[in-house]
Amino acid sequence: MRCKLERFYSYHFQPPFGANNRYIVMVRGTVASREAAMALHNPIIAGALVGTRQAGNLSHEVYFRYTPPGEPESLEFLAIDVWIDPVGMASYYQNPDLQAAFGQLFTAPPTVTTWMQSMGTWTE
């Protein structure tokens, strides 16, 4: 179970008309503390917002693993980004400045996975 944190910057944009493909990136890792992570995370996200939007980013959200009452707070960080452009997405994540900034966020290299919308028609 995950809990979304209100003080971490997140956003959601409407996609342009006809931009129907979706690519989801999940970044999961351990941070030293939630407060330190927020102090590093929020300026990175605020500074990159215009560039990520132009590159095709639709949303960004941050979660931490739920901590049961009486236990130490979880330091397992999860960020989920939704993209419409895989080229813009790759360019954004390969930016050395961004990699260096996010390298400070985690206590060890995070796990990064990319998910692509499956082809075909789905019905319920």
Rosetta silent file (secondary structure, phi, psi, omega in degrees, C-alpha in Angstrom):
SEQUENCE: MRCKLERFYSYHFQPPFGANNRYIVMVRGTVASREAAMALHNPIIAGALVGTRQAGNLSHEVYFRYTPPGEPESLEFLAIDVWIDPVGMASYYQNPDLQAAFGQLFTAPPTVTTWMQSMGTWTE
SCORE:     score description
SCORE:     0.000 S_00000001
   1 L     0.000  141.463 -178.729    0.000    0.000    0.000 S_00000001
   2 E  -119.962  151.240  172.981    1.270    3.488   -0.843 S_00000001
   3 E  -122.294  134.289  179.298    0.403    6.896    0.522 S_00000001
   4 E   -83.248  138.629 -178.085    0.579   10.039   -1.577 S_00000001
   5 L  -102.470  128.738 -174.390    2.308   12.968    0.074 S_00000001
   6 L   -72.977  -29.563 -175.539    0.712   16.368   -0.262 S_00000001
   7 L   -85.204   -8.908  173.859    3.846   18.504    0.189 S_00000001
   8 L   -82.590  136.567  179.684    5.730   16.844   -2.659 S_00000001
   9 L   -64.623  135.499  173.108    5.158   18.612   -5.959 S_00000001
  10 L  -145.652  162.762  179.840    2.925   16.753   -8.385 S_00000001
  11 E  -158.297  161.767  176.918    0.955   17.768  -11.462 S_00000001
  12 E  -144.391  125.479  177.198   -1.458   16.539  -14.132 S_00000001
  13 L  -115.933  152.580  172.755   -1.909   18.064  -17.591 S_00000001
  14 L   -75.737  139.987  177.582   -4.442   17.329  -20.288 S_00000001
  15 L   -75.622  153.994  173.493   -2.875   15.711  -23.364 S_00000001
  16 L   -63.848  152.465  179.167   -3.055   17.491  -26.709 S_00000001
  17 L   -56.567  131.476  177.849   -5.868   16.302  -28.967 S_00000001
  18 L    87.603   -8.754  177.953   -4.886   13.120  -30.779 S_00000001
  19 L   -87.059   88.719 -171.209   -1.938   12.305  -28.485 S_00000001
  20 L  -102.114  -11.622  178.955   -3.237    8.911  -27.414 S_00000001
  21 L   -78.089  145.860  178.883   -0.082    6.931  -26.636 S_00000001
  22 L  -131.954  137.504  176.665    0.984    6.622  -23.017 S_00000001
  23 E  -128.409  127.921 -177.438    4.348    5.700  -21.516 S_00000001
  24 E  -113.818  130.824  176.769    4.666    5.278  -17.763 S_00000001
  25 E  -116.047  129.155  176.407    7.946    5.547  -15.895 S_00000001
  26 E  -116.613  126.783  178.331    8.229    4.362  -12.309 S_00000001
  27 E  -115.474  120.696 -174.939   11.252    5.341  -10.229 S_00000001
  28 E  -130.208  129.353  178.905   11.570    3.456   -6.961 S_00000001
  29 E  -166.785 -179.901 -179.646   14.296    3.756   -4.367 S_00000001
  30 E  -105.097  137.744  178.171   15.179    4.480   -0.770 S_00000001
  31 L  -111.838  161.643 -179.651   15.789    7.990    0.541 S_00000001
  32 L   -69.775  -41.010  176.315   17.629    9.110    3.670 S_00000001
  33 L  -158.231  156.762  179.181   14.563   10.927    5.029 S_00000001
  34 H   -66.100  -40.484 -179.406   11.256   12.194    3.700 S_00000001
  35 H   -64.897  -44.326  178.231   12.094   15.787    4.560 S_00000001
  36 H   -64.097  -40.184  179.113   15.480   15.642    2.828 S_00000001
  37 H   -62.834  -42.595  179.536   13.879   13.985   -0.195 S_00000001
  38 H   -64.788  -40.334 -179.983   11.245   16.719   -0.412 S_00000001
  39 H   -63.781  -30.720  176.823   13.899   19.445   -0.114 S_00000001
  40 H   -85.911  -43.477 -174.632   15.751   17.921   -3.100 S_00000001
  41 H   -63.632  -52.290 -171.200   12.742   16.757   -5.119 S_00000001
  42 H   -60.315  -44.457  176.691   10.581   19.895   -5.206 S_00000001
  43 H   -64.847  -34.102  177.641   13.179   22.307   -6.687 S_00000001
  44 H   -63.024  -48.903 -177.546   14.115   19.727   -9.330 S_00000001
  45 H   -66.845  -43.438  179.673   10.492   19.278  -10.380 S_00000001
  46 H   -62.988  -40.387 -178.797    9.681   23.000  -10.253 S_00000001
  47 H   -72.159  -23.388 -176.319   12.744   23.869  -12.332 S_00000001
  48 H  -101.801   -1.912 -170.689   12.037   21.223  -14.963 S_00000001
  49 H   -56.178  -49.720 -178.281    8.275   21.681  -15.293 S_00000001
  50 H   -63.594  -44.872 -179.643    8.211   23.712  -18.524 S_00000001
  51 H   -64.076  -39.664 -179.936   10.821   21.495  -20.188 S_00000001
  52 H   -69.247  -38.523  178.317    9.087   18.268  -19.225 S_00000001
  53 H   -62.459  -43.932  178.885    5.745   19.539  -20.469 S_00000001
  54 H   -65.364  -28.598 -179.887    7.311   20.493  -23.808 S_00000001
  55 H   -82.487   -5.930  176.680    8.933   17.038  -23.962 S_00000001
  56 L   106.632   17.606  178.347    5.546   15.333  -23.574 S_00000001
  57 E   -82.592  133.500  179.852    5.163   14.755  -19.845 S_00000001
  58 E  -103.507  -33.526 -176.860    1.561   14.664  -18.629 S_00000001
  59 E  -156.576  159.870  178.218    1.861   13.927  -14.933 S_00000001
  60 E  -148.618  128.578  176.871    4.158   13.343  -11.978 S_00000001
  61 E  -138.669  150.563 -179.786    3.230   11.927   -8.573 S_00000001
  62 E  -122.692  138.733  178.345    5.224   10.849   -5.522 S_00000001
  63 E  -135.844  157.148  167.775    4.358    8.140   -3.025 S_00000001
  64 E  -124.957  149.454  176.551    5.912    6.446   -0.028 S_00000001
  65 E   -57.669  138.645  178.833    5.112    2.950    1.173 S_00000001
  66 L   -60.564  137.736  178.635    2.390    3.078    3.790 S_00000001
  67 L  -109.045  117.201  176.992    3.700    2.904    7.334 S_00000001
  68 L   -62.251  151.628  178.639    1.538    1.010    9.838 S_00000001
  69 L   -54.916  138.463  177.454    0.938    2.782   13.162 S_00000001
  70 L    85.637   -2.347  178.601    3.771    2.390   15.633 S_00000001
  71 L  -108.152  156.610  177.784    6.435    1.604   13.026 S_00000001
  72 L   -63.190  146.239 -177.726    9.194    3.915   11.727 S_00000001
  73 L   -61.274  140.732 -179.879    8.144    5.870    8.657 S_00000001
  74 L   -69.437  141.368  177.666    8.895    4.153    5.375 S_00000001
  75 L  -111.146   14.877  178.579   11.694    5.638    3.286 S_00000001
  76 E   -84.671  109.152 -174.032   10.735    3.731    0.126 S_00000001
  77 E   -93.857  138.328  175.415   10.076    6.438   -2.492 S_00000001
  78 E  -136.261  122.648  173.589    8.029    5.885   -5.653 S_00000001
  79 E  -113.396  137.596  179.049    7.582    8.459   -8.431 S_00000001
  80 E  -124.511  122.059  177.441    5.226    7.806  -11.342 S_00000001
  81 E  -116.254  141.656  175.600    5.428    9.861  -14.538 S_00000001
  82 E  -116.468  131.961 -176.096    3.107    9.600  -17.543 S_00000001
  83 E  -125.925  157.911  172.598    4.396   10.624  -20.975 S_00000001
  84 L  -113.302  -11.815 -175.839    3.015   10.899  -24.520 S_00000001
  85 L  -128.080  109.971 -177.656    6.356   11.164  -26.342 S_00000001
  86 H   -68.265  -28.912  178.421    9.015    8.460  -25.878 S_00000001
  87 H   -69.509  -46.883  176.949   11.724   10.559  -27.571 S_00000001
  88 H   -62.932  -38.659  178.543   11.103   13.530  -25.261 S_00000001
  89 H   -61.436  -48.335 -179.360   10.911   11.162  -22.303 S_00000001
  90 H   -62.576  -41.820  179.586   14.284    9.583  -23.133 S_00000001
  91 H   -62.263  -42.227 -179.925   15.882   12.985  -23.659 S_00000001
  92 H   -62.512  -50.688 -175.825   14.595   14.232  -20.299 S_00000001
  93 H   -71.604  -20.718  179.123   15.810   11.234  -18.300 S_00000001
  94 L   -88.065   -2.623  178.784   19.206   11.194  -20.047 S_00000001
  95 L   -62.948  120.489 -177.017   19.943   14.788  -19.083 S_00000001
  96 H   -61.445  -33.712  178.898   23.185   14.635  -17.015 S_00000001
  97 H   -65.970  -41.863  178.293   22.093   17.530  -14.774 S_00000001
  98 H   -65.490  -43.994  179.239   18.849   15.752  -13.937 S_00000001
  99 H   -60.712  -41.142  178.891   20.652   12.477  -13.293 S_00000001
 100 H   -65.233  -42.487 -179.510   23.108   14.205  -10.953 S_00000001
 101 H   -64.408  -46.799 -179.828   20.300   15.953   -9.069 S_00000001
 102 H   -72.341  -22.478  175.146   18.252   12.791   -8.656 S_00000001
 103 H   -62.101  -28.441  178.262   21.402   10.868   -7.739 S_00000001
 104 L   -77.863  -18.993 -175.657   21.480   12.922   -4.540 S_00000001
 105 L   -72.797  -35.369 -171.809   17.891   11.989   -3.739 S_00000001
 106 L  -105.242  152.735  177.958   18.461    8.260   -3.212 S_00000001
 107 L   -80.451  -17.423  176.577   20.707    6.325   -0.848 S_00000001
 108 L  -150.847  162.586  179.442   21.464    3.817   -3.664 S_00000001
 109 L   -54.871  132.159 -178.750   20.685    3.767   -7.385 S_00000001
 110 L   -77.007  164.697  172.237   16.899    3.559   -7.833 S_00000001
 111 E   -91.110  127.349 -179.616   15.040    1.009   -9.904 S_00000001
 112 E  -120.037  124.781  176.904   13.579    2.597  -13.040 S_00000001
 113 E  -125.618  146.774  178.470   10.978    0.801  -15.145 S_00000001
 114 E  -120.486  133.683 -178.590    9.163    1.962  -18.268 S_00000001
 115 E  -120.212  135.695  179.132    5.747    0.693  -19.257 S_00000001
 116 E  -115.414  140.711  177.208    4.189    1.157  -22.663 S_00000001
 117 L   -57.760  133.868 -179.608    0.506    1.054  -23.483 S_00000001
 118 L   -74.479  150.285 -179.662   -0.302   -2.228  -25.192 S_00000001
 119 L   -80.253  157.327  176.880   -1.443   -2.208  -28.782 S_00000001
 120 L   107.814  176.130 -178.155   -4.909   -3.307  -29.810 S_00000001
 121 L  -100.793  132.946  178.015   -8.432   -2.576  -28.796 S_00000001
 122 L  -109.483  139.896  174.447   -9.576   -3.178  -25.257 S_00000001
 123 L  -132.441  153.861  177.910  -13.175   -3.654  -24.264 S_00000001
 124 L  -110.404    0.000    0.000  -14.799   -4.166  -20.916 S_00000001
